[in-house]
Amino acid sequence: MVSSKETSPAAYLAGLPADRRAVVEAVRNVVKKRLPAGYVESMNWGMLCYEIPLSRYPDTYNKQPLMYIALAAQKNNYALYMQGVAGFPDVRDRLSDAYTAAGRKFDMGGSCLRFKQLDELPLALIGDIVASTSVEQRIAAAETGASTTTRKAAAKKVSATTPAPKKAVANTSVSKKVTASTTAATRKVATKKVAGKKVATKTVAVRNASTKRK
């Protein structure tokens, strides 16, 4: 993402090539015209931002003003960020349907709608979407999202710290003793059998000798 170092909307627009400035200004005019009261325009995150000032809502996770809409000219396209869309699937569906009806590619990831030419953008619908969320609604959506994220993080932490069930472990020392004992007993039996064979062999030999003498 191309990020501008300009600190004011006027400076940002002045720094764009004329053709790209015309596209950004056209979208900016629609946004500003339909923007509900309470949002302010500023330069933030290297883009034109329309956000809730910290004086109105200071409890943000990153200590930055709560963003609602952002607009930027990128290297290969333009980007319109609509933070409210991510939390409202019906709004995203309206956008998708508008692109489908116009036979255009719907290029949106998360809250970022990308377009390469002004005529790709359904400006009237964009204006309706911008006008649809008041400052109070945006704050409520942000707080609901933060609450959900906090609950998920807490659940993940508990899951990570809960010990896994212990697996049954064989008593290795007992197993070794039993094996050793069994092996020793087997050896003794084998020895006896061998000894028995030797004795039997010796007895036969004595008998043979005695028979020869007779």
Buried (B, 14 or more C-beta within 10 A) or exposed (E): EEEBEBEEBEEBBEEBEEEBBEBBEEBBEBBBEBBBEBBBBBBBBBBBBBBBBEEBBEEBEEEEBBBBBBBBBBEEEBBBBBBBBBBBEEBBEBBEEBBEEEEBEBBBEEBBBBBBEBEBBBBEBBBEBBBBBBBEBBBEBBEEBEEEEEEEEEEEEEEEEEEEEEEEEEEEEEEEEEEEEEEEEEEEEEEEEEEEEEEEEEEEEEEEEEEEEE
